Amino acid sequence: EAGVAQSPRYKIIEKRQSVAFWCNPISGHATLYWYQQILGQGPKLLIQFQNNGVVDDSQLPKDRFSAERLKGVDSTLKIQPAKLEDSAVYLCASSPARPGELFFGEGSRLTVL
Amino acid sequence: AQSVTQLGSHVSVSEGALVLLRCNYSSSVPPYLFWYVQYPNQGLQLLLKYTTGATLVKGINGFEAEFKKSETSFHLTKPSAHMSDAAEYFCAVSDLRGAQKLVFGQGTRLTINP
């Protein structure tokens, strides 16, 4: 079974530039998550999708972050404009029906200079 | 709101020694509890989980954890550490209402000394 795919793995940008991350979840997983992991901290949920719909985006900085999940499969997370404090690893995860069993991708590491 | 506190951001043990990583949680409803492991430059991988039933749960790679409601704890143990256990370990909590949202602790980095 193929795992959660994310790209790009690494991205370096200047502050105020924009960036987009892509995620392809495990086939058949209805729930998709984006987490932000700042160095030395645990992952923090940014947004949770159930199929096409948003379940929770309470911690998403909506003035600069946006996310969409087209046709209930792939998802894109965008940051515009980026700030220095956005430097982090952005983890995508998907989940089947079993509670809490999230499957994570390898993450996209963002460095904002 | 749910939260998790992991005691000790860095734990170092000798190869063959007992591994003990501490996790305390806060939840207003009966929790689901999880341990995830993260190897360098990789995503998180589920080690084990407690939902209901037996309070001592066994996971992959010889790890186990015990849910103690009275102590609001879910500590992770392994009798004998291997070099390959060196990684970052995260405790997480979710609720039973099916939202499947995980709240993670800040992580504990485990170092194994030869």
Interface residues (C-beta under 8 A of the other chain):
Chain A: V4 T31 Y33 G40 Q41 G42 P43 K44 L45 Q48 V55 D56 L91 A93 S95 P99 G100 E101 L102 F103 F104 G105 E106 G107
Chain B: V4 S9 Y32 F34 Y36 N41 Q42 G43 L44 Q45 L46 K49 T51 F90 A92 S94 L96 G98 A99 Q100 K101 L102 V103 F104 G105 Q106 G107
